[in-house]
Amino acid sequence: MNFRRPRSLATVLSRLARLIDARPGCFLPLWILAYWVIVIPSARRPLWYDELHTYYIATAPTLGRLLESSLHADLNPPLSYLAVRGSVALFGDSPLSVRLPFLMAFLAAGLAMYEIVRPRFGGGYALLALGLSWSCGFLPYAVEARPYALALAFFSLAALGWLRAIAAERWGPAHWVLLTGLAGMLLSHCFAPLFAMAIGIGEIVRSIVQKRIDARIWRALLTPAIVALAYVPLIRNARGAIAPPALRASALSLVWIYPSILMALGPFLLLMLLGALIMPRPQGAAGLRRLIYRHEAAFGMATLLVPALLILYFIGAGGAFAPRYVSGVVLGVTLALTTLVAYKADRAPGFGVLAATLVLARFLVSGAYLTPAVPSPAASTIYRSIRADLPFVAANGFTFLEMDHREAPGFVRRLYYLSDPAAAFRYTHTNVFNGLIELPRWFPMRAHVLPYAAFVQDQRRFLVFSTPGYPADWLLAKLNHDGAEIRLLAEMKTSYRDGNLYEVTMCGAIPPGAAGK
């Protein structure tokens, strides 16, 4: 009798890797299917404050109105609004259709990374890169109707075009991909030029190493720069924004940004990467210079440094930094981690398949942490029925705009936001919500935005919905200063940021001109 010799795990993984390289179309769809399974449920949830800006601008009555409102109400280049406008026209008006361009953009970014890695390391490591791009903490921006996923997609496309254009002997499709990617990222987000500069730094290093300038590459790099002219009115309108002190960038932001990106991978993937880092390399393994060229290393380092540079800028300007501003760093992190694993394993095909499978498994598990499609059953709505005869004032701009969009007409008729720039700056040292009083000019809002002094002169008793201590909420402090009687009616967990409901009684007359004092 003949007995087959048991195959080792390494043999099985190596054969699977060869099959992946030969037929990538048989395996890549599994990763893509996993992506849609994870993101679609979360993409159905209600739109939040920032996304409502995108939605209202995108669905403006005319394109002229769209461009005008984008300059005054949100301060982003127009591409994301145009993408949402097209999606809503094709698929109807729903949270999913509003977010669909960004779902597709985040997937496209991962596929571009897949194509960057596959020729160099093989299909297994390309699938690893795809999974890592979804696992380093930026996945929530795939299901958010904001320009961050779009900027990442075009940046990844531009990097792919650049790396392929390098090998081209004449102007061709790769140069057009590079040019289109750069133009797209510049039309998506105001901080995109920093990542465009990373490609430029990589090309400068290549020019120095090769001692020649590739005119075709530089033509593709510099032509889209004209798009940056659209930033001039955006920068002018954004100069007056003052972030709350608690949210401003600091040295702690600089120290924390990179550990936070790595920690988003989770303990399981961090242990896997740590194992790859300490794993001894095979004898006679290829050196790092055979895996990555100098211009590629320069591009990668420049990409990874963008968050630090932007934080330093915000520290100097007194602005608030948010990781979402640097979504392009996903490309740098993904390529760095994939190269590390490939280097330590000497590009062993089976190891790449094993790592890719583990990352995919972790991604499927982590999908449970995305925001659910519907509010928690524990979310209270009793704020609607408590003293329903009184005006309802949302102290927080986020809550106000979301309530205006989601709540029934009967509730919205009694919903208010109060504006007082002087009081806002006095009590919170910020003006982030001062622009709400102008929003009815641009957005089809149903609720009311009124000056504080006018409202309290007319309404002597009303409700305030607030969260004490929130950095941008000034209203309770102002009411207390004006001698109002403030009584807590309920504390609840709602689907909004706020959960404390107060009844306010104005006890004395408010002198004319007392606003902000």
C-alpha positions as CSV (number, residue, x, y, z in Angstrom):
1,M,0.0,0.0,0.0
2,N,1.2,3.5,-0.8
3,F,0.6,6.2,1.8
4,R,0.9,9.8,0.8
5,R,3.4,11.8,2.8
6,P,1.6,14.5,4.9
7,R,2.1,17.9,3.5
8,S,3.7,20.5,5.8
9,L,1.9,23.8,6.4
10,A,4.8,25.6,4.7
11,T,4.3,23.4,1.6
12,V,0.5,24.1,1.5
13,L,1.0,27.8,2.0
14,S,3.7,27.9,-0.8
15,R,1.4,26.2,-3.2
16,L,-1.5,28.5,-2.3
17,A,0.8,31.5,-2.8
18,R,1.7,30.3,-6.3
19,L,-2.0,29.8,-7.1
20,I,-2.7,33.4,-5.8
21,D,0.1,34.8,-8.1
22,A,-1.2,32.8,-11.0
23,R,-4.9,33.6,-10.5
24,P,-5.3,36.7,-8.3
25,G,-8.9,37.1,-9.5
26,C,-9.9,34.0,-7.6
27,F,-8.8,35.3,-4.2
28,L,-9.0,39.1,-4.4
29,P,-12.8,39.0,-4.5
30,L,-12.9,37.3,-1.1
31,W,-11.1,40.3,0.5
32,I,-13.4,42.7,-1.4
33,L,-16.5,40.8,-0.2
34,A,-15.2,41.0,3.4
35,Y,-14.8,44.7,3.0
36,W,-18.4,45.3,1.9
37,V,-19.8,42.9,4.6
38,I,-18.1,45.0,7.2
39,V,-18.8,48.5,6.0
40,I,-22.3,48.4,4.6
41,P,-24.2,48.1,7.9
42,S,-22.4,51.1,9.4
43,A,-22.9,53.1,6.3
44,R,-26.7,53.0,6.8
45,R,-26.6,55.0,10.1
46,P,-27.9,58.6,10.3
47,L,-25.6,61.3,9.0
48,W,-23.8,63.3,11.7
49,Y,-22.9,67.0,11.9
50,D,-19.9,67.1,9.5
51,E,-21.6,64.8,7.0
52,L,-24.7,67.0,7.0
53,H,-22.5,69.8,5.7
54,T,-21.5,67.5,2.9
55,Y,-25.0,66.4,2.2
56,Y,-26.6,69.9,2.2
57,I,-23.9,71.4,0.0
58,A,-24.0,68.4,-2.4
59,T,-27.8,68.6,-2.8
60,A,-27.9,72.3,-3.4
61,P,-30.5,73.4,-6.0
62,T,-27.8,74.3,-8.6
63,L,-24.1,73.7,-9.2
64,G,-23.5,77.4,-8.7
65,R,-25.2,77.3,-5.3
66,L,-23.1,74.2,-4.5
67,L,-19.8,76.0,-5.2
68,E,-20.9,79.1,-3.4
69,S,-22.0,77.3,-0.2
70,S,-18.8,75.2,-0.2
71,L,-16.8,78.4,0.1
72,H,-18.7,79.7,3.1
73,A,-20.2,76.7,4.9
74,D,-17.6,73.9,4.9
75,L,-14.2,75.1,3.5
76,N,-13.3,72.0,1.4
77,P,-12.6,71.7,-2.3
78,P,-15.6,70.7,-4.4
79,L,-14.9,67.2,-5.5
80,S,-16.5,65.3,-2.6
81,Y,-19.7,67.4,-2.9
82,L,-19.9,66.6,-6.6
83,A,-19.3,62.9,-6.0
84,V,-22.2,62.9,-3.4
85,R,-24.4,64.8,-5.8
86,G,-23.9,62.2,-8.5
87,S,-24.4,59.3,-6.1
88,V,-27.7,60.7,-4.8
89,A,-28.9,61.4,-8.3
90,L,-28.2,57.8,-9.3
91,F,-29.1,55.8,-6.2
92,G,-31.6,58.0,-4.3
93,D,-31.4,60.1,-1.2
94,S,-30.3,57.9,1.7
95,P,-27.3,57.8,4.1
96,L,-25.9,54.8,2.2
97,S,-26.0,56.6,-1.2
98,V,-24.5,59.7,0.4
99,R,-21.6,57.6,1.8
100,L,-21.2,55.4,-1.3
101,P,-18.5,57.5,-3.0
102,F,-16.3,57.3,0.1
103,L,-16.9,53.6,0.6
104,M,-15.7,53.0,-3.0
105,A,-12.8,55.4,-2.6
106,F,-11.5,53.6,0.5
107,L,-11.7,50.3,-1.3
108,A,-10.0,51.8,-4.4
109,A,-7.2,53.1,-2.2
110,G,-6.6,49.6,-0.9
111,L,-6.6,48.1,-4.4
112,A,-4.1,50.7,-5.5
113,M,-1.8,49.5,-2.6
114,Y,-2.4,45.9,-3.7
115,E,-1.2,46.8,-7.2
116,I,1.9,48.6,-5.8
117,V,2.9,45.6,-3.8
118,R,2.0,42.7,-6.1
119,P,4.7,43.1,-8.7
120,R,7.4,43.4,-6.1
121,F,6.5,40.9,-3.4
122,G,3.7,38.7,-4.9
123,G,0.0,38.2,-4.5
124,G,0.2,37.0,-0.8
125,Y,1.9,40.2,0.3
126,A,-0.4,42.3,-1.9
127,L,-3.4,40.8,0.0
128,L,-1.6,41.5,3.2
129,A,-1.2,45.2,2.2
130,L,-4.9,45.3,1.3
131,G,-5.9,44.0,4.7
132,L,-3.4,46.3,6.6
133,S,-4.8,49.4,4.8
134,W,-8.2,48.6,6.4
135,S,-6.8,47.8,9.8
136,C,-4.7,50.8,10.9
137,G,-7.4,52.9,12.4
138,F,-8.8,54.9,9.5
139,L,-11.6,52.4,8.5
140,P,-14.3,54.7,10.1
141,Y,-13.5,57.3,7.4
142,A,-14.6,54.8,4.8
143,V,-18.1,55.1,6.1
144,E,-18.1,58.8,6.5
145,A,-19.3,61.3,3.9
146,R,-16.3,63.5,4.2
147,P,-13.3,63.9,1.8
148,Y,-10.7,61.9,3.7
149,A,-11.3,58.6,1.9
150,L,-11.4,60.4,-1.4
151,A,-8.0,62.1,-0.7
152,L,-6.5,58.7,0.3
153,A,-7.8,57.1,-2.9
154,F,-6.3,59.7,-5.2
155,F,-3.0,59.8,-3.3
156,S,-2.7,56.0,-3.6
157,L,-3.6,56.2,-7.3
158,A,-1.0,58.9,-7.8
159,A,1.7,56.9,-6.1
160,L,0.8,53.8,-8.2
161,G,1.0,56.0,-11.4
162,W,4.4,57.5,-10.3
163,L,6.0,54.1,-9.6
164,R,4.8,52.8,-13.0
165,A,5.7,55.9,-14.9
166,I,9.2,55.6,-13.7
167,A,9.7,52.5,-15.9
168,A,8.0,54.0,-18.9
169,E,10.2,55.2,-21.8
170,R,7.6,57.7,-23.1
171,W,4.5,59.5,-21.9
172,G,1.8,56.9,-21.4
173,P,-1.1,55.8,-19.3
174,A,0.9,55.7,-16.1
175,H,1.7,59.4,-16.4
176,W,-2.0,60.2,-16.9
177,V,-2.7,58.1,-13.8
178,L,-0.2,60.2,-11.8
179,L,-1.5,63.5,-13.1
180,T,-5.2,62.5,-12.5
181,G,-4.4,61.2,-9.0
182,L,-2.7,64.4,-8.0
183,A,-5.5,66.6,-9.4
184,G,-8.0,64.4,-7.7
185,M,-6.4,64.6,-4.3
186,L,-5.9,68.4,-4.6
187,L,-9.6,68.8,-5.4
188,S,-10.5,66.6,-2.4
189,H,-8.8,68.1,0.7
190,C,-6.9,71.2,1.6
191,F,-4.0,69.2,3.2
192,A,-3.5,67.0,0.2
193,P,-0.6,69.1,-1.1
194,L,1.6,67.8,1.8
195,F,1.2,64.3,0.4
196,A,1.7,65.5,-3.2
197,M,5.0,66.9,-1.9
198,A,6.0,63.4,-0.7
199,I,5.9,62.1,-4.2
200,G,7.9,65.2,-5.3
201,I,10.5,64.4,-2.7
202,G,10.8,60.8,-3.9
203,E,11.3,62.0,-7.5
204,I,13.9,64.5,-6.3
205,V,15.9,61.7,-4.7
206,R,15.5,59.6,-7.9
207,S,16.8,62.5,-10.0
208,I,19.8,62.8,-7.7
209,V,20.6,59.1,-7.7
210,Q,20.2,58.8,-11.5
211,K,21.8,62.2,-12.1
212,R,19.1,63.2,-14.6
213,I,15.7,64.9,-14.5
214,D,12.7,63.0,-15.9
215,A,10.8,65.8,-17.6
216,R,7.7,63.7,-18.2
217,I,7.4,62.9,-14.5
218,W,7.8,66.5,-13.5
219,R,5.3,67.6,-16.1
220,A,2.7,65.2,-14.6
221,L,3.7,66.3,-11.0
222,L,3.5,70.1,-11.6
223,T,0.5,70.4,-14.0
224,P,-2.1,69.7,-11.3
225,A,-0.7,72.5,-9.1
226,I,-3.0,75.0,-10.8
227,V,-5.8,73.3,-8.9
228,A,-4.4,74.8,-5.7
229,L,-5.6,78.2,-6.8
230,A,-9.0,77.0,-5.6
231,Y,-7.6,77.0,-2.0
232,V,-7.2,80.8,-1.9
233,P,-10.8,81.7,-0.9
234,L,-11.0,78.7,1.4
235,I,-7.9,79.7,3.3
236,R,-9.1,83.3,3.5
237,N,-12.5,82.2,5.0
238,A,-10.9,79.7,7.4
239,R,-8.4,82.2,9.0
240,G,-10.8,83.4,11.7
241,A,-11.5,79.9,13.1
242,I,-10.5,79.5,16.8
243,A,-10.4,76.0,18.3
244,P,-11.3,75.3,21.9
245,P,-8.1,75.2,24.0
246,A,-8.7,71.6,25.1
247,L,-8.8,70.5,21.4
248,R,-5.8,72.4,20.1
249,A,-2.7,70.6,18.9
250,S,0.1,70.2,21.4
251,A,3.3,68.4,21.9
252,L,1.2,65.5,23.2
253,S,-0.5,65.2,19.8
254,L,3.0,64.9,18.3
255,V,4.0,62.2,20.7
256,W,0.8,60.2,20.4
257,I,0.0,60.3,16.7
258,Y,2.2,57.3,15.5
259,P,1.6,55.1,18.5
260,S,-2.2,55.6,18.1
261,I,-2.0,54.5,14.5
262,L,-0.1,51.3,15.4
263,M,-2.3,50.6,18.4
264,A,-5.4,50.7,16.1
265,L,-4.0,47.5,14.6
266,G,-5.0,45.8,17.9
267,P,-3.0,43.4,20.1
268,F,-3.2,40.5,17.8
269,L,-1.7,42.2,14.7
270,L,0.9,44.1,16.9
271,L,2.1,40.7,18.2
272,M,2.2,39.4,14.7
273,L,4.3,42.3,13.5
274,L,6.5,42.1,16.6
275,G,7.1,38.4,15.8
276,A,8.0,39.4,12.3
277,L,10.4,42.0,13.6
278,I,12.3,39.7,15.9
279,M,12.1,36.7,13.6
280,P,15.6,35.7,12.3
281,R,16.1,36.2,8.6
282,P,16.9,33.2,6.4
283,Q,20.6,32.7,5.7
284,G,21.6,34.4,2.5
285,A,18.4,36.5,2.4
286,A,18.3,39.6,0.2
287,G,19.3,42.9,1.7
288,L,16.8,45.7,2.1
289,R,18.2,47.7,-0.8
290,R,17.2,44.8,-3.1
291,L,13.6,45.2,-1.9
292,I,13.2,48.9,-1.9
293,Y,14.9,51.7,-3.9
294,R,16.1,54.9,-2.4
295,H,13.5,57.1,-4.1
296,E,10.8,54.7,-2.7
297,A,12.3,54.9,0.8
298,A,12.4,58.7,0.5
299,F,8.7,58.8,-0.6
300,G,7.7,56.5,2.2
301,M,9.5,58.5,4.9
302,A,8.1,61.8,3.6
303,T,4.6,60.3,3.7
304,L,5.0,59.2,7.3
305,L,6.3,62.6,8.3
306,V,3.3,64.5,7.1
307,P,1.3,64.1,10.4
308,A,4.2,65.5,12.4
309,L,4.6,68.4,10.1
310,L,0.9,69.2,10.2
311,I,0.8,69.0,14.0
312,L,3.7,71.4,14.2
313,Y,1.8,73.8,12.0
314,F,-1.3,73.6,14.2
315,I,0.7,74.0,17.3
316,G,2.1,77.3,15.9
317,A,-1.3,78.4,14.6
318,G,-3.3,77.4,17.7
319,G,-5.5,75.1,15.7
320,A,-7.1,71.7,16.4
321,F,-5.4,68.7,14.7
322,A,-7.4,65.5,13.9
323,P,-5.9,62.3,12.5
324,R,-8.5,62.3,9.7
325,Y,-6.7,65.3,8.2
326,V,-3.8,62.9,7.3
327,S,-5.6,59.9,5.8
328,G,-2.9,59.7,3.2
329,V,-0.6,58.3,6.0
330,V,-2.4,55.0,5.6
331,L,-0.5,54.4,2.4
332,G,2.9,55.0,4.1
333,V,2.0,52.8,7.1
334,T,0.7,50.0,4.9
335,L,3.7,49.9,2.6
336,A,6.2,50.2,5.5
337,L,4.6,47.3,7.5
338,T,4.2,45.1,4.4
339,T,7.8,45.7,3.4
340,L,8.9,44.9,7.0
341,V,7.1,41.5,6.9
342,A,8.4,40.7,3.4
343,Y,12.0,41.7,4.4
344,K,12.0,39.6,7.5
345,A,10.5,36.6,5.7
346,D,12.8,37.1,2.6
347,R,9.6,37.3,0.5
348,A,8.7,33.7,1.3
349,P,5.4,33.4,-0.6
350,G,3.8,31.1,2.0
351,F,4.5,33.5,4.9
352,G,2.8,36.3,3.0
353,V,-0.3,34.2,2.5
354,L,-0.4,33.3,6.2
355,A,0.0,36.9,7.3
356,A,-2.7,38.1,4.8
357,T,-5.1,35.5,6.1
358,L,-4.5,36.5,9.8
359,V,-5.0,40.1,8.9
360,L,-8.2,39.4,7.1
361,A,-9.5,37.4,10.1
362,R,-8.7,40.2,12.4
363,F,-10.4,42.7,10.1
364,L,-13.6,40.6,10.1
365,V,-13.6,40.6,13.9
366,S,-12.8,44.3,14.3
367,G,-15.8,45.2,12.0
368,A,-18.0,44.8,15.0
369,Y,-16.5,48.0,16.5
370,L,-17.7,50.2,13.7
371,T,-20.7,52.5,14.5
372,P,-23.9,50.4,14.2
373,A,-26.5,51.2,11.5
374,V,-29.2,52.2,14.0
375,P,-29.0,53.9,17.5
376,S,-28.7,51.5,20.4
377,P,-32.0,50.3,21.8
378,A,-30.9,51.8,25.1
379,A,-30.8,55.3,23.5
380,S,-33.5,57.4,25.3
381,T,-35.9,59.7,23.6
382,I,-37.8,61.0,26.6
383,Y,-36.3,64.4,26.0
384,R,-39.1,64.8,23.4
385,S,-41.9,64.5,25.9
386,I,-40.5,66.3,29.0
387,R,-42.1,69.7,29.2
388,A,-43.1,69.6,25.5
389,D,-44.8,73.0,25.9
390,L,-41.4,74.8,26.3
391,P,-38.8,75.8,23.7
392,F,-36.0,73.3,23.4
393,V,-32.5,74.8,23.1
394,A,-29.6,72.6,22.0
395,A,-26.4,74.0,23.6
396,N,-24.1,72.1,21.3
397,G,-24.0,72.8,17.6
398,F,-23.5,69.2,16.7
399,T,-26.6,68.1,18.5
400,F,-28.6,71.0,17.1
401,L,-27.9,70.3,13.4
402,E,-28.4,66.6,13.8
403,M,-31.7,67.1,15.6
404,D,-32.8,69.6,12.9
405,H,-32.2,66.8,10.3
406,R,-33.6,63.8,12.2
407,E,-36.4,64.8,14.5
408,A,-40.1,65.1,13.6
409,P,-41.5,68.4,12.5
410,G,-43.4,68.9,15.7
411,F,-40.2,68.7,17.8
412,V,-38.2,70.8,15.3
413,R,-40.7,73.7,15.6
414,R,-39.6,74.2,19.2
415,L,-35.8,73.5,18.6
416,Y,-33.4,76.4,18.9
417,Y,-29.7,77.2,18.9
418,L,-28.5,80.5,20.5
419,S,-25.7,82.5,19.1
420,D,-23.5,85.0,21.0
421,P,-20.0,85.3,19.7
422,A,-18.7,87.4,22.6
423,A,-20.1,85.0,25.2
424,A,-18.8,82.0,23.3
425,F,-15.3,83.4,23.3
426,R,-15.5,84.5,26.9
427,Y,-16.5,81.2,28.4
428,T,-15.0,78.7,25.9
429,H,-12.3,80.7,24.0
430,T,-13.6,79.4,20.7
431,N,-15.9,80.4,17.9
432,V,-16.4,77.0,16.2
433,F,-20.2,77.3,16.3
434,N,-20.6,81.0,15.6
435,G,-21.2,80.2,11.9
436,L,-24.4,78.4,12.7
437,I,-26.3,81.6,12.6
438,E,-25.4,81.9,8.9
439,L,-26.2,78.3,8.0
440,P,-29.9,78.9,7.3
441,R,-28.7,81.0,4.4
442,W,-27.0,78.0,2.8
443,F,-28.8,74.9,4.2
444,P,-32.6,74.0,4.2
445,M,-32.8,74.0,8.0
446,R,-36.2,73.8,9.8
447,A,-35.2,74.8,13.3
448,H,-34.3,78.3,14.6
449,V,-30.9,80.0,15.2
450,L,-31.4,83.2,17.1
451,P,-29.2,85.7,19.0
452,Y,-29.0,84.9,22.7
453,A,-30.2,88.3,23.9
454,A,-33.2,88.4,21.6
455,F,-34.3,84.8,22.7
456,V,-34.0,85.3,26.4
457,Q,-35.9,88.6,26.2
458,D,-38.8,86.8,24.6
459,Q,-38.6,83.4,26.3
460,R,-38.4,83.5,30.1
461,R,-38.6,79.7,30.6
462,F,-37.2,77.1,28.3
463,L,-35.3,73.8,28.2
464,V,-31.5,73.4,27.5
465,F,-30.0,70.1,26.2
466,S,-26.3,70.0,27.1
467,T,-23.3,68.1,28.3
468,P,-21.6,70.0,31.1
469,G,-17.9,70.5,30.5
470,Y,-17.9,70.1,26.7
471,P,-15.2,72.5,25.4
472,A,-17.3,74.4,23.0
473,D,-20.5,74.7,25.1
474,W,-20.9,78.2,26.6
475,L,-24.6,78.5,27.1
476,L,-25.0,77.1,30.7
477,A,-22.1,79.3,31.9
478,K,-23.7,82.4,30.3
479,L,-27.1,81.6,31.8
480,N,-25.6,81.1,35.2
481,H,-23.8,84.4,34.9
482,D,-27.1,86.1,34.0
483,G,-28.7,84.8,37.1
484,A,-31.0,82.2,35.6
485,E,-32.4,79.4,37.7
486,I,-31.2,76.2,36.2
487,R,-32.8,72.9,37.2
488,L,-31.7,69.4,36.0
489,L,-34.7,67.5,34.8
490,A,-33.2,64.3,33.5
491,E,-29.9,62.6,32.6
492,M,-30.1,60.1,29.8
493,K,-28.1,58.3,27.1
494,T,-29.3,59.4,23.7
495,S,-28.3,59.0,20.1
496,Y,-26.8,62.5,20.3
497,R,-23.7,63.8,22.0
498,D,-25.8,65.4,24.8
499,G,-27.9,63.7,27.5
500,N,-28.6,66.3,30.2
501,L,-31.9,68.2,30.1
502,Y,-32.3,71.3,32.1
503,E,-35.2,73.7,32.7
504,V,-34.1,77.3,32.7
505,T,-36.1,80.2,34.2
506,M,-34.8,83.7,33.6
507,C,-35.2,85.4,36.9
508,G,-34.4,89.0,36.1
509,A,-34.6,91.4,33.2
510,I,-31.8,91.2,30.7
511,P,-30.6,94.8,30.0
512,P,-30.4,95.7,26.3
513,G,-26.9,95.2,24.9
514,A,-26.0,92.7,27.7
515,A,-25.2,90.0,25.2
516,G,-21.7,88.6,25.8
517,K,-21.0,90.4,29.0
